[in-house]
Amino acid sequence: MTTARAYFEIYKSLPVSVKSKVFSMIIKEESPLLSEIENSLIDVQQMKKGLKPKRNVKDLIASLRNE
């Protein structure tokens, strides 16, 4: 699956209100969103290769609360 197809599959699953916000951010080319998506994909690839420890949802929530 190509990266564009993966983005589209994720985009399709979003609620309508969020889709419009994401779409406007993409059109405006707001780099924080695009760079965060790219960094997340790199993290997932590294986790699959065993270069980074795998995280579950509890770890993600805990890290978000600490920020």
N, C-alpha and C positions, 0 to 999 in steps of 0.2 A: 504494500500500500504506500502510495506516495505521501509526502508530508502534506501537500495541499488537500488530498483526499481525507487524511486524518483530521485536519483542521475543519473541513466541511462536516464530517461526521459529528464532531464535537459541537460545532455551531448548530447543527440541526436539532440537537437534544436540548438546547437552551430554551428558557421561556421567551415569549415574544418580546417582552419589555427589555430583557437582557440582550436579545439578538439585535435590537435597534441600537442599543448603546455600543455594542461591540462593532457593529457595522459602521457607525459614525466614527469610532476610534480608528478603524482600519482605513476608512476614506481619508481621514485627517493625517494618517500615517504617524500617529502618536507612538513614538519609539518605545516608551516603557512597556506597553502591552506586547509589542512584537518581540522585544528583547527578552521579556519574561517567558514568553512561549518558547522561544529558541533555547533559553537556558534550561527550562523544564525538560525539553526533549533531550538535551544533552545529558542531563542528570539521569533520565530514564535509561538512556543507552548505556551509561556508565554503570548503573545498577544491574542491568541485564548482563554486562560483561564481568561483574563482580569487582569492579574498581571502586565502587562506593557502596556503603552499607544500605540495605533496603530499608525503607521507611513505610510504616503503615499509617492509617488515617489518624490513629491516636497520637502518633509522633508529629504529624502535620498540624493537628489542632494545638498541641502543646507548643510547637514552635511559633505558631501564629499568635498565641496568647502572650508569649514572651516578647514579641516585637513591639 
